[in-house]
Amino acid sequence: MRPKLYAPITPLALLIFCGYTFAHDARFQRFDKNNDGKISPAELGAPRIFRTADKDGNGFISPAELAAVQQNRDSRPPAAVDPNAPFIQTTHTLTVDGRERSYIVQAPKKNDRPLPVVFFFHGGGGRGENMARIGFREMVASEGFIAVYPTAWYNNWNDGRNAVRIRSQRENVDDVKFIRAVVDDIAARQHIDRSRIFAAGASNGGIFCHYLAANAADLFAAIAPVIGGLAEPLAPSFKPSHPISLMVIQGDADPLVPIDGGPIARSDRGGRIISTEAMLKLYLSRNGVTGLPTEELLPDIDPGDGCRTIVRRYPPGEGGVKVEYWRIQGGGHTLPGTRRIATTQKEVQIGKTSRDYDGLEEIWRFFKSCPPRQSSTNPQ
């Protein structure tokens, strides 16, 4: 039986999800392979987006045209939710350290008990609205939790890479403080279970999940970084204050976030991450995990996707915390289970997508199996 997919990602949403938006000159330069100051159809490899961006119809995309596409995208209101949907979607703003920040909440219409909270962080150049469109949605009602989709300062999280080209990192924005404020803001309106707060994210959002583990393990019970490694500057002093469960989803052919560590998108200007195996060792040590893991090769539901997934599960650690590593053989810079995105043009830029299972379903399944956070210094 094919896995159930809640929200196929459109080509434009895919580029936003994976950080392939054009908010930064570095994005333009990455596509402008011959450095002639313009992007050709062959360089972009996404015909529909090219036609949208090429406003003057001269057969090329200029930096100004891409900036216009970005500005238009940023001005769009959140997608409307069907009034008959089993969940309610609301948008909220907060001012933290003088910066106005925003986040979207999806919650069940009926809530008669403390609910877990799941954050889903966007990739570089994205927005919370993008993730809300493709996120948990109906699952919040059927499974009973609250989903939260914040937006980063100038669309990039301060994830510990110290990349000077990224404004939030250059300004050292305190995104941990922002997320703590979001939790408190939600708790003022919703009945939440503070011992079961979770963080998932993709790309820049996945790297940010590791940053939260390092700096807010008193708040989060588990994290699930997707196609996002641990920032190299964090590694030497990485020791979360509390044991924290971890689920890693990573393609071994990711062209942007290298599984063996190194520069993001092949450029040190985007910062560096450590290897996935080195990252796992840090969590295993902190969580007190001993013993050998088991490995399972998941069924090849879609042989045409060019991917197979091996799941490595470790014995429980301190307090029963869990560690799982989902390595996607042949997988690129994508979230598993997203259909209609694995065209030849997109594979050139981001690699293959596993369609053997739905990534968000598996992330929630992992979260709900994790033990609650053992203790907290935050008020209940």
VEXDRENKOL-810871 format. One line per field, with one value per residue: x, y, z of N, C-alpha, C, O in turn; residue in one letter. Coordinates in steps of 0.2 Angstrom, whole numbers. Layout:
<recs>
n.u [X|...]
n.v [Y|...]
n.w [Z|...]
ca.u [X|...]
ca.v [Y|...]
ca.w [Z|...]
c.u [X|...]
c.v [Y|...]
c.w [Z|...]
o.u [X|...]
o.v [Y|...]
o.w [Z|...]
aa [a|...]
</recs>
This chain:
<recs>
n.u [4|3|11|3|1|1|2|7|22|24|33|39|37|45|58|59|57|69|78|82|78|79|84|97|112|121|113|109|122|125|117|121|131|141|145|141|132|119|105|102|90|94|103|95|86|72|58|45|47|56|49|41|49|56|53|54|55|67|74|83|87|88|97|89|76|75|75|63|54|56|51|38|34|36|26|14|-1|-4|-9|-26|-37|-47|-63|-70|-60|-52|-44|-38|-30|-19|-11|2|11|26|37|54|69|68|65|52|43|36|24|15|2|-6|-19|-29|-47|-54|-49|-46|-36|-19|-9|5|18|24|37|41|53|58|68|83|80|67|50|38|25|27|30|19|9|13|14|10|-4|-19|-15|-13|-25|-30|-20|-18|-10|-1|5|18|25|37|45|60|73|75|73|82|89|98|109|121|132|139|140|144|138|125|112|105|114|125|121|120|107|96|89|85|80|69|61|58|50|39|34|30|20|11|7|0|-12|-16|-19|-5|7|21|32|33|38|43|55|57|65|70|85|93|84|85|98|97|89|98|106|96|96|108|107|94|90|83|70|66|60|64|72|71|81|81|90|100|114|125|132|149|156|149|152|164|161|149|136|122|110|101|97|92|81|84|81|87|86|94|100|112|117|116|118|120|120|132|134|146|151|158|159|143|133|145|153|162|158|145|146|150|148|149|152|139|141|150|142|132|139|142|129|126|135|132|119|121|121|123|130|126|118|103|99|88|82|71|55|55|45|43|51|55|60|74|80|84|81|90|87|94|94|97|100|90|94|99|86|78|79|79|88|89|94|90|96|96|99|106|98|93|93|80|64|58|44|38|29|29|40|52|58|69|76|75|82|95|98|95|95|89|72|66|51|46|40|31|39|35|25|33|41|33|28|40|42|31|33|44|51|45|52|63|65|63|68|60|44|29]
n.v [-6|11|25|37|53|70|83|87|94|109|114|127|129|119|123|134|127|120|130|136|149|166|176|181|186|176|165|169|168|155|149|156|150|152|165|177|186|184|173|158|148|135|135|138|127|125|126|132|141|149|155|163|172|179|193|203|195|192|181|178|179|192|199|208|204|192|196|203|192|186|197|197|185|186|195|188|183|171|155|151|142|128|131|119|111|100|107|122|137|150|166|174|187|193|204|203|207|219|216|213|198|183|169|154|145|129|120|108|108|104|103|96|92|93|97|90|100|104|110|116|120|131|130|139|155|153|154|154|153|145|132|130|127|115|107|98|100|92|81|86|87|73|66|74|86|101|111|122|135|145|160|164|177|189|177|167|155|158|147|143|142|153|161|174|179|178|186|185|178|185|196|190|185|181|168|157|163|169|157|152|162|161|148|152|161|154|145|154|154|141|124|116|103|104|96|89|95|97|98|100|101|107|108|123|125|112|112|121|115|106|116|121|109|110|122|123|112|110|113|106|90|81|81|82|83|86|84|92|96|96|112|116|125|123|110|107|111|104|99|95|102|93|75|71|66|60|60|58|62|60|62|52|57|71|86|99|99|91|74|69|79|96|111|120|119|118|129|139|151|149|143|128|111|97|79|67|55|59|68|60|53|62|64|52|50|60|56|45|32|16|0|-10|-4|-8|-12|-8|-11|-2|-6|-6|4|12|8|16|28|29|27|20|17|15|12|15|10|14|7|12|27|37|39|34|40|41|37|38|35|39|35|39|31|36|48|65|83|84|81|66|58|68|71|73|81|76|78|78|91|96|87|88|99|97|84|66|61|51|41|32|32|44|58|67|60|50|57|62|50|45|56|54|42|45|47|59|75|75|85|102|119|129|138|130]
n.w [0|-4|4|14|8|14|9|-6|-13|-22|-37|-35|-21|-17|-20|-11|1|2|3|-9|-13|-18|-9|-6|-13|-15|-18|-31|-37|-36|-46|-57|-66|-76|-72|-78|-75|-77|-78|-86|-95|-94|-84|-73|-73|-70|-78|-76|-66|-71|-82|-75|-68|-78|-82|-93|-104|-111|-111|-101|-83|-72|-58|-52|-57|-50|-37|-37|-38|-26|-17|-21|-17|-3|1|0|8|21|16|14|25|24|30|34|38|50|59|66|60|64|64|72|80|88|98|99|107|101|88|76|76|68|68|64|69|70|76|84|82|93|110|124|133|139|126|115|108|92|83|67|57|44|29|23|17|17|24|38|33|21|26|34|24|18|29|44|47|44|52|65|71|69|76|88|92|93|80|75|66|64|58|52|56|43|35|38|49|64|66|72|63|60|48|39|28|30|37|50|57|56|63|75|80|93|92|100|111|105|101|114|118|110|114|127|123|116|126|134|128|124|130|134|134|142|144|132|120|104|90|73|57|41|31|33|44|49|54|63|72|79|85|94|102|108|115|121|127|139|136|125|121|111|94|76|64|47|32|37|46|60|66|63|72|84|88|96|110|112|122|127|140|145|143|126|114|97|80|64|48|33|16|7|-4|-5|-12|-6|8|15|19|24|30|30|19|17|3|-4|-2|9|13|17|29|39|42|54|51|48|55|65|72|77|86|96|101|106|116|125|128|135|128|126|118|104|88|79|62|49|33|24|16|-2|-8|-19|-32|-43|-38|-36|-23|-7|10|25|41|56|73|89|106|120|129|143|154|145|132|114|99|82|65|49|35|19|5|-10|-9|-10|-7|0|8|12|4|-3|-17|-35|-38|-42|-55|-69|-71|-58|-50|-54|-47|-33|-31|-28|-23|-10|-11|-3|9|20|26|36|43|48|57|66|71|77|87|96|102|110|126|138|142|155|165|169|169|166|169|173]
ca.u [0|7|11|-2|5|-3|3|13|25|24|40|41|37|51|64|58|58|76|83|83|75|84|85|104|116|124|109|110|128|125|114|124|137|146|147|140|127|112|104|99|85|98|107|90|83|65|55|40|49|60|44|38|54|59|47|55|55|73|77|88|84|93|96|83|70|74|73|55|50|56|47|31|32|36|20|8|-4|-4|-14|-33|-38|-54|-67|-72|-54|-52|-39|-38|-24|-19|-5|4|17|30|43|59|75|67|63|45|44|30|24|9|0|-11|-21|-36|-53|-56|-43|-48|-31|-13|-6|12|19|29|39|43|57|59|75|86|76|59|45|34|19|28|30|12|6|15|16|7|-11|-24|-12|-14|-32|-31|-15|-19|-5|-1|10|20|29|40|49|67|74|77|72|87|90|105|110|128|137|143|141|144|133|118|111|103|120|130|119|119|100|95|83|83|75|62|57|56|45|34|31|26|14|6|4|-5|-19|-18|-17|0|11|28|36|33|39|48|58|59|66|74|91|94|80|87|104|94|87|104|107|92|98|114|105|87|87|78|64|64|61|67|73|71|83|81|95|103|119|127|137|155|158|146|154|169|158|142|134|115|109|97|96|87|80|86|79|91|85|99|102|119|119|114|123|120|122|136|134|152|153|161|155|137|133|151|156|163|154|139|147|152|145|153|149|133|143|153|137|129|143|141|123|126|139|128|113|123|119|129|127|126|112|100|98|82|81|64|53|56|38|43|57|57|63|81|82|82|82|92|86|98|91|101|97|88|99|97|79|74|79|80|92|88|97|87|100|93|104|104|94|96|91|73|60|55|37|35|28|29|46|58|59|76|78|76|87|101|100|94|95|83|68|63|44|44|36|30|44|32|22|38|44|28|28|45|41|26|36|49|49|44|58|64|64|63|69|54|38|24]
ca.v [0|17|29|43|60|75|89|87|101|111|116|133|127|114|128|138|122|118|135|138|155|171|182|183|186|170|161|170|166|148|147|159|146|155|171|182|191|183|166|155|142|129|136|137|120|125|130|136|147|154|159|168|177|182|198|206|190|192|174|177|181|196|199|212|200|187|200|204|186|186|202|195|179|188|199|184|181|164|151|151|135|127|131|113|107|99|111|130|140|157|169|178|191|195|208|200|211|225|214|210|191|180|162|151|139|124|117|104|112|102|102|95|90|96|94|91|105|102|116|114|126|131|131|145|159|152|157|149|151|140|126|128|125|108|104|93|101|87|77|89|85|66|64|77|90|108|112|129|137|152|163|167|184|189|171|162|154|158|140|141|141|159|162|181|181|177|192|183|175|191|200|186|186|176|164|153|167|169|151|152|167|158|143|155|164|148|142|158|153|134|120|113|99|107|90|86|100|94|102|97|106|105|112|128|123|106|114|125|110|105|122|121|104|113|128|123|105|110|115|101|83|78|85|78|87|83|86|97|94|100|117|115|129|120|103|106|112|102|95|98|102|87|70|73|61|62|57|61|60|63|58|52|61|78|91|105|97|85|69|68|86|101|117|120|121|118|136|140|157|147|139|121|106|91|73|64|50|62|71|55|51|67|63|45|51|64|53|39|27|11|-6|-9|-3|-13|-9|-11|-9|-1|-8|-1|5|15|7|21|34|28|28|16|20|11|15|13|12|13|6|18|30|40|41|31|44|37|39|35|38|37|36|38|29|40|53|72|88|84|78|60|57|73|69|78|85|73|79|78|97|97|82|91|104|95|76|62|61|45|41|25|34|51|60|70|55|46|61|62|43|45|60|52|37|47|49|66|78|73|90|109|125|134|138|125]
ca.w [0|-5|10|13|8|16|5|-11|-13|-29|-38|-31|-14|-16|-20|-5|6|2|3|-16|-14|-20|-5|-6|-19|-15|-21|-38|-40|-37|-52|-62|-66|-80|-69|-83|-72|-79|-77|-92|-93|-93|-77|-68|-73|-68|-83|-74|-62|-76|-85|-70|-66|-84|-84|-99|-109|-115|-111|-96|-77|-69|-51|-51|-58|-45|-31|-38|-37|-19|-14|-22|-12|4|2|0|14|22|12|18|27|23|36|36|40|57|63|66|58|66|64|78|80|94|97|103|106|96|81|76|73|67|68|63|73|68|82|83|84|100|114|131|137|137|120|113|103|87|79|60|55|37|26|22|13|18|29|41|29|17|30|36|18|17|35|48|45|47|57|72|73|70|81|94|94|90|75|75|60|65|52|54|54|36|32|39|57|67|68|74|58|60|41|39|23|33|41|57|60|56|69|81|82|98|90|105|115|101|102|121|119|106|118|132|120|115|133|137|124|123|135|131|138|141|144|126|115|99|85|67|53|35|29|38|49|53|57|69|77|83|89|100|107|112|119|124|129|145|133|120|122|105|88|70|59|40|28|41|50|66|64|65|78|90|90|102|116|112|128|129|147|147|137|121|109|91|74|59|41|28|10|6|-11|-4|-15|-2|15|14|24|27|33|26|18|15|-4|-7|-1|16|14|20|35|38|47|55|47|52|60|71|75|81|92|101|105|109|122|130|130|138|124|125|115|97|85|74|56|45|26|23|9|-8|-11|-26|-35|-48|-35|-35|-16|-2|17|30|48|62|79|95|112|124|133|149|154|139|126|108|94|76|60|43|30|12|-1|-16|-8|-11|-2|0|13|9|3|-7|-24|-41|-38|-44|-62|-71|-69|-51|-48|-56|-42|-26|-30|-28|-17|-8|-10|0|15|21|31|42|47|52|62|72|75|82|93|100|105|114|133|140|145|162|170|166|173|164|173|170]
c.u [4|6|6|2|0|-3|8|15|26|31|43|42|43|57|64|60|66|81|85|79|81|85|92|107|119|120|109|116|129|122|118|131|143|148|146|134|120|111|100|94|89|101|101|87|76|61|50|42|53|55|41|43|56|53|48|55|61|77|82|84|90|92|90|76|69|72|65|51|50|52|40|29|32|30|14|6|-3|-10|-21|-34|-46|-58|-69|-66|-55|-48|-40|-31|-24|-12|-4|11|20|35|48|66|74|65|56|46|37|30|16|8|-6|-13|-28|-41|-55|-50|-46|-43|-24|-10|1|12|25|31|42|47|59|67|77|82|69|56|41|27|21|27|23|8|7|16|11|-1|-16|-21|-13|-20|-32|-26|-15|-12|-5|5|12|26|31|43|55|68|78|78|78|88|97|106|117|133|142|145|139|139|126|116|109|110|125|128|118|112|99|88|80|78|68|58|54|50|38|30|27|20|9|3|-1|-12|-21|-15|-11|4|18|33|37|33|45|50|60|60|70|79|93|90|82|94|102|92|93|106|103|93|103|112|98|85|83|71|61|65|65|67|73|74|83|85|98|108|121|133|144|158|155|149|159|166|151|140|127|114|105|98|91|87|81|84|83|88|90|100|109|122|117|119|124|122|126|136|140|155|157|157|148|137|140|155|156|160|147|140|149|149|150|149|144|136|146|147|133|133|143|134|123|130|135|122|114|120|124|125|127|119|109|99|92|82|74|62|54|49|38|50|60|60|71|84|80|84|84|91|90|95|95|97|95|94|96|90|75|74|81|84|91|91|94|92|97|98|102|100|97|94|84|70|57|47|34|35|29|35|52|59|67|79|80|81|94|103|100|95|89|79|65|55|42|40|36|34|40|28|27|41|39|28|34|44|36|28|42|47|49|51|58|62|65|64|64|48|33|18]
c.v [6|21|35|49|65|81|88|94|103|113|122|132|123|119|132|133|121|123|138|144|160|177|184|182|179|165|162|167|159|145|150|156|149|163|177|187|190|175|163|150|136|129|135|130|120|129|135|142|152|158|165|174|181|187|201|202|190|186|173|181|186|196|203|208|195|190|202|198|185|190|200|190|181|192|195|183|173|161|150|143|134|127|124|108|106|102|118|132|148|159|174|182|193|199|205|204|216|223|211|203|188|172|160|145|135|120|113|109|110|100|102|92|93|93|95|97|103|108|112|120|125|131|138|149|158|156|152|148|146|133|124|125|117|104|99|94|96|83|80|87|77|63|68|81|97|109|120|130|144|154|166|174|185|182|166|162|155|151|138|141|147|161|170|183|181|182|190|181|181|196|197|186|180|172|159|157|168|163|150|156|164|153|147|158|159|146|147|157|146|130|115|108|101|102|87|91|97|99|98|102|104|110|116|127|117|107|117|120|108|110|123|115|106|118|128|116|104|111|109|94|79|82|80|83|83|87|93|95|98|105|115|119|126|114|103|107|109|97|98|97|96|82|72|68|64|58|61|58|64|58|58|55|68|82|97|104|91|80|68|74|90|107|116|123|122|125|137|147|155|143|132|117|100|85|71|59|53|66|66|53|56|66|57|46|55|60|46|32|22|5|-4|-8|-8|-9|-12|-7|-8|-4|-3|0|8|14|12|27|34|29|22|19|14|15|11|15|10|11|12|20|32|42|39|35|39|41|35|39|35|39|34|37|32|46|60|76|89|80|72|60|63|71|75|83|82|73|79|85|98|93|85|96|102|87|73|63|54|46|35|26|41|53|63|65|51|50|61|55|43|50|57|46|39|48|57|69|77|79|97|114|130|133|133|129]
c.w [0|2|8|13|9|11|0|-12|-21|-30|-35|-24|-12|-15|-14|1|7|2|-4|-17|-16|-16|-4|-12|-20|-19|-29|-41|-41|-43|-58|-63|-70|-78|-74|-81|-74|-78|-83|-90|-91|-86|-72|-67|-71|-73|-81|-70|-66|-79|-81|-68|-72|-86|-90|-105|-114|-115|-106|-89|-74|-62|-49|-52|-53|-38|-31|-36|-29|-15|-15|-17|-5|6|2|7|15|18|17|19|26|29|39|39|48|62|61|64|60|66|69|77|87|93|102|102|101|89|81|72|72|67|67|67|70|74|81|86|91|104|121|135|135|131|119|108|98|83|72|57|47|35|25|16|13|23|32|37|24|20|32|30|17|23|38|46|48|52|64|75|74|75|88|96|91|86|75|70|61|58|55|52|48|33|33|47|58|70|70|69|58|53|40|33|25|38|48|60|61|62|75|84|87|96|95|110|111|102|109|121|115|110|124|129|118|121|136|134|124|129|132|136|137|142|137|120|110|94|79|62|47|33|34|45|53|56|64|74|82|87|95|105|111|117|123|125|135|142|129|122|117|99|82|65|52|36|31|46|56|64|67|71|84|92|96|109|117|118|130|137|149|141|132|116|102|85|68|52|36|22|9|0|-11|-7|-11|5|15|20|28|30|28|25|15|8|-7|-7|7|18|18|26|34|44|48|51|51|57|66|75|80|87|98|105|109|116|127|132|134|135|124|121|107|94|81|68|52|38|25|16|4|-11|-18|-29|-40|-45|-35|-28|-12|5|21|37|53|68|85|101|116|128|140|149|148|133|120|103|88|70|53|37|23|7|-7|-15|-8|-5|-2|6|10|9|-1|-15|-29|-40|-40|-52|-63|-69|-62|-48|-49|-50|-35|-25|-30|-22|-16|-7|-7|6|16|27|37|46|51|58|68|75|79|88|98|104|110|121|134|142|152|167|166|171|171|168|169|169]
o.u [9|1|6|6|-5|-9|14|12|28|35|48|47|47|62|70|64|68|87|89|76|87|85|93|106|120|122|110|116|132|125|118|136|149|152|150|132|116|116|95|94|87|102|103|86|74|60|49|39|52|56|40|41|58|50|43|56|61|82|86|80|96|87|87|72|64|68|62|46|45|48|36|24|27|28|9|10|-3|-15|-20|-32|-50|-56|-71|-67|-58|-47|-43|-26|-28|-7|-8|15|16|38|47|68|78|64|54|48|32|35|12|12|-11|-9|-32|-41|-58|-46|-47|-44|-24|-9|4|7|30|26|45|43|61|71|73|81|65|58|40|25|16|25|21|3|3|18|8|-4|-16|-25|-13|-21|-35|-28|-13|-9|-10|11|7|30|28|45|55|65|83|82|78|89|102|105|119|139|147|150|134|136|122|120|112|110|129|132|116|112|101|83|75|73|63|52|49|45|33|24|21|14|3|-3|-5|-17|-27|-11|-13|4|22|39|41|28|50|46|64|58|73|78|95|92|81|95|105|92|92|108|105|93|104|115|97|79|80|66|55|70|68|64|75|70|85|85|99|106|117|138|144|161|158|149|158|168|147|143|127|117|106|99|86|92|80|85|81|88|90|101|113|128|115|125|129|127|122|137|140|161|158|152|147|140|140|160|151|159|144|135|148|147|154|143|143|133|145|148|132|130|143|134|120|128|135|121|110|119|130|119|127|114|113|99|92|83|70|66|53|48|34|54|66|63|74|90|75|89|80|93|90|94|97|91|98|98|91|88|69|71|85|84|92|91|95|91|96|102|96|98|103|93|81|74|53|44|28|40|29|34|57|61|71|85|85|85|98|109|104|95|83|81|62|53|36|37|39|34|42|28|25|42|41|27|33|45|37|25|44|41|52|55|52|59|67|62|63|47|33|13]
o.v [7|21|37|50|66|84|90|99|99|114|122|134|124|118|133|135|120|122|142|145|159|183|190|178|177|160|157|165|156|141|147|159|147|166|182|192|194|171|166|148|133|124|132|127|114|135|141|148|158|164|170|179|187|186|202|204|188|185|168|185|183|194|201|209|193|188|201|199|183|188|201|189|179|192|197|181|170|164|149|139|138|124|124|103|110|101|120|130|151|156|178|180|193|200|205|204|218|227|207|202|191|169|164|141|138|116|116|113|115|96|107|90|96|87|100|98|101|111|107|125|120|132|142|146|161|161|146|142|142|128|119|121|114|98|95|89|96|81|76|86|75|58|65|79|98|107|124|126|148|150|170|177|182|181|161|167|154|150|132|140|147|164|172|189|184|182|193|182|181|199|199|187|174|174|157|154|168|164|148|154|165|152|144|159|161|145|145|160|144|132|110|110|99|103|83|92|95|104|93|108|98|116|114|127|116|105|117|122|107|109|124|116|105|119|133|114|99|110|107|93|74|87|74|85|77|93|98|92|103|103|114|116|127|112|99|103|110|92|102|92|94|83|75|66|70|51|67|52|70|52|63|55|71|82|101|108|85|82|66|74|88|109|111|128|126|126|137|148|159|140|129|120|99|86|72|59|51|66|67|52|54|66|56|43|53|61|43|27|24|4|1|-10|-13|-2|-18|-1|-13|-4|3|-3|6|18|13|32|39|30|19|22|9|20|5|21|4|12|17|17|30|46|41|33|34|47|29|45|29|45|28|42|31|49|60|74|94|76|73|63|63|70|81|89|86|67|81|85|101|95|83|96|103|85|76|64|51|50|33|22|45|51|62|66|50|48|61|55|40|47|57|44|34|50|60|65|78|78|97|114|136|128|133|126]
o.w [4|5|3|18|6|10|2|-11|-25|-26|-32|-21|-7|-11|-11|5|13|2|-4|-23|-15|-19|-2|-16|-26|-23|-33|-46|-45|-46|-63|-61|-69|-81|-74|-85|-73|-79|-85|-84|-86|-82|-67|-62|-69|-71|-83|-71|-65|-80|-83|-68|-71|-91|-94|-111|-119|-117|-105|-90|-73|-59|-44|-48|-50|-34|-26|-33|-26|-10|-10|-15|-2|12|4|11|10|18|23|15|28|34|45|41|51|68|56|68|58|66|72|73|92|87|108|96|97|85|85|67|75|66|68|68|68|76|77|90|95|101|124|141|130|131|121|105|101|79|72|55|45|40|25|11|9|25|30|38|23|17|32|31|15|23|34|45|54|56|69|81|79|78|93|101|87|88|75|69|58|54|60|48|47|29|29|50|55|76|71|71|55|51|41|34|21|43|53|66|65|66|80|90|86|99|95|112|115|103|110|125|117|111|125|132|120|121|140|136|123|133|129|142|132|140|136|116|113|92|79|63|47|34|40|50|59|62|69|80|88|93|101|111|117|122|126|124|136|146|129|125|118|99|83|61|52|36|28|51|57|61|73|76|90|98|100|114|121|118|135|140|155|135|135|113|101|85|67|52|36|23|11|-2|-16|-4|-12|7|15|25|33|32|23|28|11|6|-11|-10|10|24|21|29|28|49|44|49|57|62|72|81|85|92|104|111|114|121|133|138|136|138|121|121|105|97|79|68|52|38|25|12|5|-16|-22|-28|-41|-49|-33|-27|-13|5|22|38|54|70|85|102|115|131|142|145|147|128|121|103|88|70|52|35|22|5|-9|-20|-6|0|-4|10|5|13|-2|-18|-27|-42|-41|-55|-59|-67|-60|-43|-45|-48|-31|-20|-31|-17|-20|-4|-8|9|12|33|43|52|57|63|73|81|85|94|104|109|114|122|130|145|155|172|160|177|174|170|163|167]
aa [m|r|p|k|l|y|a|p|i|t|p|l|a|l|l|i|f|c|g|y|t|f|a|h|d|a|r|f|q|r|f|d|k|n|n|d|g|k|i|s|p|a|e|l|g|a|p|r|i|f|r|t|a|d|k|d|g|n|g|f|i|s|p|a|e|l|a|a|v|q|q|n|r|d|s|r|p|p|a|a|v|d|p|n|a|p|f|i|q|t|t|h|t|l|t|v|d|g|r|e|r|s|y|i|v|q|a|p|k|k|n|d|r|p|l|p|v|v|f|f|f|h|g|g|g|g|r|g|e|n|m|a|r|i|g|f|r|e|m|v|a|s|e|g|f|i|a|v|y|p|t|a|w|y|n|n|w|n|d|g|r|n|a|v|r|i|r|s|q|r|e|n|v|d|d|v|k|f|i|r|a|v|v|d|d|i|a|a|r|q|h|i|d|r|s|r|i|f|a|a|g|a|s|n|g|g|i|f|c|h|y|l|a|a|n|a|a|d|l|f|a|a|i|a|p|v|i|g|g|l|a|e|p|l|a|p|s|f|k|p|s|h|p|i|s|l|m|v|i|q|g|d|a|d|p|l|v|p|i|d|g|g|p|i|a|r|s|d|r|g|g|r|i|i|s|t|e|a|m|l|k|l|y|l|s|r|n|g|v|t|g|l|p|t|e|e|l|l|p|d|i|d|p|g|d|g|c|r|t|i|v|r|r|y|p|p|g|e|g|g|v|k|v|e|y|w|r|i|q|g|g|g|h|t|l|p|g|t|r|r|i|a|t|t|q|k|e|v|q|i|g|k|t|s|r|d|y|d|g|l|e|e|i|w|r|f|f|k|s|c|p|p|r|q|s|s|t|n|p|q]
</recs>
